[in-house]
Amino acid sequence: MRESFDEDRAANRAVAQALREGLFRRGARAEFLLDREMETIADFRAWLAEFGRRRMLADHEWLIRRLERARAGSEATIVGRGPVTLQVLRKVE
């Protein structure tokens, strides 16, 4: 995908600023890769539409065409993989 992550970076900067100002303190943290498996191009389109409701997405027809070519004549599963970081922040009182 060819997305801009400007909003994600801005959110990360805001959290870092709140930590620097002592408004929150760090708690537990977990990092892992998350795989999303999709059986069909229709499943991928549905996931992309849901993902797109949360941010402005560029057109991804190029990616869908590439997936269709890669899967031509097969029942291969589509797997999207991305890193996930979960961080607990506790409000300082």
Secondary structure by P-SEA (a helix, b strand, c coil): ccccaaaaaaaaaaaaaaaaaccccccbbbbbbbbbbbccaaaaaaaaaaaaaacccccaaaaaaaaaaaacccbbbbbbbbbbbbbbbbbcc
